[in-house]
């Protein structure tokens, strides 16, 4: 999706997203802030977006020497506009939304789409 990283620099995954749209927005934000971004498999996910979870999501990677700063940048973007506004995907959803998601899952076998930047155990 963007230019290749400089030779000799390693890559570090700073995000794992599950939507081509979210990957494109994440890349645009990072590139706009001056980071070099690499998104392996983006075009595959863009072709078959319904398979994103099965493929394990879309990794967003930057040069290793930029990883900490890029992760802080994305974390700053994820913060709500005001401190008393909870983020959209807060873990404390109203009971009725959790119940609705459970009923839909039981009836159809599908879960709501994943949103947000997901951090793995190595993402700190």
Buried (B, 14 or more C-beta within 10 A) or exposed (E): BBEEBEEEEEBBBBBBBBBBEBBBEBBEBBBEBEBBBBBBBBEBBBEEBEEBEEEEBBBBBBBEEBBEEBBEBBEEEEEEEEEEEEEEEEEEBEEEEEEEEEEEEEEEEEEEEBEBBEBEEEBE
